[in-house]
């Protein structure tokens, strides 16, 4: 009969994990037996689920992110992140551009957005971007 193999982490390699017909079968239609054997499991890439860091202080999580093996992108200021225009030079007259809104009720140093979003599966070594209330 046929001999097939599948990745299976719960048995040594080449161990029979299933067969047809079953052992002690009575109504066997032919002399052929099909077996399924175990092969080494395919290594899984290590990944984690991204937690929701919004409304948390960046100091509480920055060190944990790095110690967990992730990279922390330079922190984003919501005003800088929301505009593509250069920052005004102190003392210079700025054009009348509406200022982007921030989450004004969030205390300074609070994460107000993140990438990847909460609940995302992130591979080991991924870069995490946090936008922080100034």
Secondary structure, DSSP 8 states (H G I E B T S, - for coil): --EEEEE-TTS-TT-EEEEES-TT-S---SS--EEEEEE-------EEE----TTSBHHHHHHHHHHTT-EE---EEHHHHH--S----TTS-----------TTS-TTBEEEEES-TT-EEETT-EEEEEE--
